[in-house]
Amino acid sequence: MTISRRTFGKGLGASTFLSGALPRVFASASAQVTAEEVVRRILNKMTADNLIVNFPWKPTDGFKYGDPATPVSGIVFTFQATFDVLKKAAAAKRNLIISHERMFWDHLDDVGTMKHDKPFEVAGSLETDPIFVAKRRFCEQNRLVVWRFHDHQHMLRPEPIMTGLTARLGWQNYTVPVQGQMIPIAYAIPETPLKDVARHIAQSLRSPAVRVIGDPKLPVKRVGLGAHKLVEILKPLQTCDVVLMSEPQDCDAFPYLRDGISLGLPHPKGLIAISHERFEEWGEQDAPAWLRTLVPEVPIEFISAGDPYWVLPPGTA
């Protein structure tokens, strides 16, 4: 039986992660910590502190590029390993990038083989795309290693992404738990017009691309949270005055809100949409402080992926 390097790499990654779930918090220190050792320390800590549930490791997470045996000169936490982030990391001599989101745009980063396994390439694969090739070559030239930490980071308790968002909004004292929803919290805020809630969110999250549906004068006392799809915000839309969501699908959430409001039904009332980065990257901003206690040998920093959008000033359309 023959296997491609891609299949072998996946198996290596799985065995690395699962072997990391050991009762000790630290592995024995070596002269130079490797990327694999950093990951093992993270998993050991999560296991020892009962911070994570539902092993085995999910396929979204894992090494997305580079050799896990690479000695680490420094670590970068980021929301997404964009090319700009990779360039900044390389310039700062940080060669391990821990990215919350995908590196090669596909949800599982399954874009064909990561090397040159011609027999295993799929017609139309991103592997031969010039952007993919350039990004891969930059990683190879600078010996960068990218590890994705998504599903299991969301499973940490307290959940760092929503904790970071809440702190950035300054709504720590307004948080209320909810049941049966994808994001199990809402905010019970002092009554505020929808336009002012949206303005507060834009200013707090430094987002120029906030979009709002609903009456600007709508009194808002309860703000729900949702992810990216209509099905993920249906429940909070029925119990909250407005829902804050990121990276919405314009083809479902927006027309649903417009129709619901036009019908004059009690719900839905309003929606505030922001970019994925501005919704979630605050958890990555706080992550270096946590990791420094586990990996004191190398410098660790956060690099923002930034908001991908800019908007025209009012009156220029």
For each residue, the residues with C-beta under 8 A, 3 or more apart:
1:
2:
3: 7 8
4: 7 8 113 117 119 120
5: 8 9 113 114 115 117
6: 9 10 112 113 114 115 117 120
7: 3 4 10 11
8: 3 4 5 11 12
9: 5 6 12 13 63 114
10: 6 7 13 14 59 62
11: 7 8 14 15
12: 8 9 15 16 68
13: 9 10 16 17 62 63 68
14: 10 11 17 18 56 57 62
15: 11 12 18 19
16: 12 13 19 20 36 39 40 63 68
17: 13 14 20 21 39 43 56 57 61 62
18: 14 15 21 55 56 57
19: 15 16 22 40
20: 16 17 39 40 42 43 44 47
21: 17 18 43 44 47 55
22: 19 40 44 47
23: 47 48
24: 27 44 48
25: 41 44 45 48 294
26: 29 41 44 294
27: 24 37 40 41 44
28:
29: 26 33 297
30: 33 34 37
31:
32: 71 72 297
33: 29 30 37 38 71 72 295 297 298
34: 30 37 38 68 69 70 71 72
35: 38 39 63 66 67 68 69 70 72 96 145 147
36: 16 39 40 68 69
37: 27 30 33 34 40 41 72
38: 33 34 35 41 42 72 75 96 147 294 295
39: 16 17 20 35 36 42 43 63 68 147
40: 16 19 20 22 27 36 37 43 44
41: 25 26 27 37 38 44 45 294 295
42: 20 38 39 45 46 149 291 294
43: 17 20 21 39 40 46 47
44: 20 21 22 24 25 26 27 40 41 47 48
45: 25 41 42 48 49 51 294
46: 42 43 49 51 52 152 156
47: 20 21 22 23 43 44 50 51 52
48: 23 24 25 44 45
49: 45 46
50: 47
51: 45 46 47 156 157
52: 46 47 55 152 155 156
53: 155
54: 155
55: 18 21 52
56: 14 17 18
57: 14 17 18 61 62 152
58: 61 151 152
59: 10 62 108
60: 107 108 148 150 151
61: 17 57 58 148 149 150 151 152
62: 10 13 14 17 57 59 147 148
63: 9 13 16 35 39 66 68 145 146 147 148
64: 81 99 102 103 104 109 146 147 148
65: 103 114 136 139 144 145 146
66: 35 63 70 139 143 144 145 146
67: 35 70 145
68: 12 13 16 34 35 36 39 63 145
69: 34 35 36
70: 34 35 66 67 95 96 143 145
71: 32 33 34
72: 32 33 34 35 37 38 75 95 96 145 295 297 298
73: 93 94 95 298
74: 89 92 93 94 95 96 298 299 300 301
75: 38 72 94 96 97 98 288 291 295 298 299 300 301
76: 85 88 89 92 94 96 97 98 300 301 302 303
77: 98 284 285 287 288 291 300 301 302 303
78: 81 82 85 97 98 99 100 281 284 302 303 304 305
79: 99 100 101 276 277 280 281 284 304 305
80: 85 99 100 101 102 103 277 305
81: 64 78 85 86 97 99 101 103 146
82: 78 85 86 305
83: 86 87 134 135 138
84: 87 88 305 306
85: 76 78 80 81 82 88 89 97 99 303 305
86: 81 82 83 89 90 97 135 138 139 142 144
87: 83 84 90 91 138
88: 76 84 85 91 92 303
89: 74 76 85 86 92 94 95 97 144 303
90: 86 87 93 94 95 138 142 144
91: 87 88
92: 74 76 88 89 301
93: 73 74 90
94: 73 74 75 76 89 90 97 299 301
95: 70 72 73 74 89 90 142 143 144 145
96: 35 38 70 72 74 75 76 144 145 147
97: 75 76 78 81 85 86 89 94 144 145 146 147
98: 75 76 77 78 147 148 149 287 291
99: 64 78 79 80 81 85 102 103 146 147 148 149
100: 78 79 80 148 149 150 153 161 280 281 283 284
101: 79 80 81 148 150 276 280
102: 64 80 99 105 106 107 108 109 148 150
103: 64 65 80 81 99 109 135 146 148
104: 64 109 111 126 132 135
105: 102 109 111 126
106: 102 109 110 111 126
107: 60 102
108: 59 60 102
109: 64 102 103 104 105 106 148
110: 106
111: 104 105 106 125 126 127 132
112: 6 120 121 122 125 126 127
113: 4 5 6 116 117 120 121 127
114: 5 6 9 65 127 136
115: 5 6
116: 113
117: 4 5 6 113 120 121
118: 121
119: 4
120: 4 6 112 113 117
121: 112 113 117 118 125 127 128
122: 112 125
123:
124:
125: 111 112 121 122 128
126: 104 105 106 111 112 129 132
127: 111 112 113 114 121 132 133
128: 121 125 132 133
129: 126 132 133
130: 133 134
131: 134 135
132: 104 111 126 127 128 129 135 136
133: 127 128 129 130 136 137
134: 83 130 131 137 138
135: 83 86 103 104 131 132 138 139
136: 65 114 132 133 139 140
137: 133 134 140 141
138: 83 86 87 90 134 135 141 142 144
139: 65 66 86 135 136 142 143 144 146
140: 136 137 143
141: 137 138
142: 86 90 95 138 139
143: 66 70 95 139 140
144: 65 66 86 89 90 95 96 97 138 139
145: 35 63 65 66 67 68 70 72 95 96 97
146: 63 64 65 66 81 97 99 103 139
147: 35 38 39 62 63 64 96 97 98 99
148: 60 61 62 63 64 98 99 100 101 102 103 109
149: 42 61 98 99 100 152 153
150: 60 61 100 101 102 153 154
151: 58 60 61 154 155
152: 46 52 57 58 61 149 155 156
153: 100 149 150 156 160 161 283
154: 150 151 159 161
155: 52 53 54 151 152 159
156: 46 51 52 152 153 159 160
157: 51
158: 163
159: 154 155 156 162 163 283
160: 153 156 163 164 283 286 287
161: 100 153 154 164 165 280 282 283
162: 159 165 166 183 185 225 283
163: 158 159 160 166 167 283 286
164: 160 161 167 168 280 281 282 283 284 285 286
165: 161 162 168 169 205 279 280 282 283
166: 162 163 169 171 172 175 185 187
167: 163 164 170 172 282
168: 164 165 204 205 282
169: 165 166 187 200 201 204 205
170: 167 204
171: 166 174 175 187 189
172: 166 167 175
173:
174: 171 187 188 189
175: 166 171 172 185 186 187
176: 185 186 187 188
177: 184 185
178: 181 184 185 186 224 236 239
179: 184
180: 235
181: 178 184 224 235 236
182: 226 227 232
183: 162 225 226 227 236
184: 177 178 179 181
185: 162 166 175 176 177 178 225
186: 175 176 178 222 223 224 225 236 239 240
187: 166 169 171 174 175 176 222 223
188: 174 176 221 222
189: 171 174 192 197 220 221 222 223
190: 221
191: 219 220 221
192: 189 196 197 200 219 220 221
193: 196 197 216 217 218 219 220
194: 197 198 212 214 215 216 217 218 219 220 241 242 270 272
195: 198 199 212 216 217
196: 192 193 199 200
197: 189 192 193 194 200 201 220 223 242 272
198: 194 195 201 202 210 212 272
199: 195 196 202 203
200: 169 192 196 197 203 204
201: 169 197 198 204 205 207 210 244 272 274
202: 198 199 205 207 208 210 274
203: 199 200 206
204: 168 169 170 200 201
205: 165 168 169 201 202 274 278 279 282
206: 203 278 307
207: 201 202 210 274 275 278 307
208: 202 307 309 310 311
209: 274 275 307 309 310 311
210: 198 201 202 207 272 273 274
211: 272 273 274
212: 194 195 198 216 270 271 272 273
213: 254 257 258 261 270 271 273
214: 194 218 242 257 261 269 270 271
215: 194 218 261 269 270
216: 193 194 195 212
217: 193 194 195
218: 193 194 214 215 241 242 269 270
219: 191 192 193 194 241
220: 189 191 192 193 194 197 223 241 242 270
221: 188 189 190 191 192 241
222: 186 187 188 189 239 240 241 242
223: 186 187 189 197 220 240 241 242 243 244
224: 178 181 186 233 236 237 239 240 242 243 244
225: 162 183 185 186 236 243 244 245
226: 182 183 232 233 236 237 243 244 245
227: 182 183 232 233 245 246
228: 232 245 246 247 248 249 276
229: 232 233 248 249 252 253
230: 233 234 249 252 253 256
231: 234
232: 182 226 227 228 229 245
233: 224 226 227 229 230 236 237 243 245 253 271
234: 230 231 237 238
235: 180 181 238 239
236: 178 181 183 186 224 225 226 233 239 240 243
237: 224 226 233 234 240 243 257 260 267 268 269 271
238: 234 235 267 268
239: 178 186 222 224 235 236 267
240: 186 222 223 224 236 237 243 269
241: 194 218 219 220 221 222 223 269 270
242: 194 197 214 218 220 222 223 224 269 270 271 272
243: 223 224 225 226 233 236 237 240 268 270 271 272
244: 201 223 224 225 226 272 274 279
245: 225 226 227 228 232 233 248 253 271 272 273 274 279
246: 227 228 273 274 275 276 278 279 280
247: 228 275 276 279
248: 228 229 245 253 254 271 273
249: 228 229 230 252 253
250: 253 254
251: 254 255
252: 229 230 249 255 256
253: 229 230 233 245 248 249 250 256 257 271 273
254: 213 248 250 251 257 258 271 273
255: 251 252 258 259
256: 230 252 253 259 260 268
257: 213 214 237 253 254 260 261 268 270 271
258: 213 254 255 261 262
259: 255 256 262 263
260: 237 256 257 263 265 267 268
261: 213 214 215 257 258 264 265 268 269 270
262: 258 259
263: 259 260
264: 261
265: 260 261 268
266: 269
267: 237 238 239 260
268: 237 238 243 256 257 260 261 265 271
269: 214 215 218 237 240 241 242 261 266
270: 194 212 213 214 215 218 220 241 242 243 257 261
271: 212 213 214 233 237 242 243 245 248 253 254 257 268
272: 194 197 198 201 210 211 212 242 243 244 245
273: 210 211 212 213 245 246 248 253 254
274: 201 202 205 207 209 210 211 244 245 246 278 279
275: 207 209 246 247 278 279 307 308 309
276: 79 101 228 246 247 279 280
277: 79 80 280 281 304 305 306 307 308
278: 205 206 207 246 274 275 281 307
279: 165 205 244 245 246 247 274 275 276
280: 79 100 101 161 164 165 246 276 277 283 284
281: 78 79 100 164 277 278 284 285 304 305
282: 161 164 165 167 168 205 285 286
283: 100 153 159 160 161 162 163 164 165 280 286 287
284: 77 78 79 100 164 280 281 287 302
285: 77 164 281 282 302 304
286: 160 163 164 282 283 289 290
287: 77 98 160 283 284 290 291 302
288: 75 77 291 292 300 301 302
289: 286 292 293
290: 286 287 293 294
291: 42 75 77 98 287 288 294 295 300
292: 288 289 295 296 300
293: 289 290 296
294: 25 26 38 41 42 45 290 291
295: 33 38 41 72 75 291 292 298 300
296: 292 293
297: 29 32 33 72
298: 33 72 73 74 75 295
299: 74 75 94
300: 74 75 76 77 288 291 292 295
301: 74 75 76 77 92 94 288
302: 76 77 78 284 285 287 288
303: 76 77 78 85 88 89
304: 78 79 277 281 285
305: 78 79 80 82 84 85 277 281 308
306: 84 277
307: 206 207 208 209 275 277 278 310
308: 275 277 305
309: 208 209 275
310: 208 209 307
311: 208 209
312: 316 317
313: 316
314:
315:
316: 312 313
317: 312
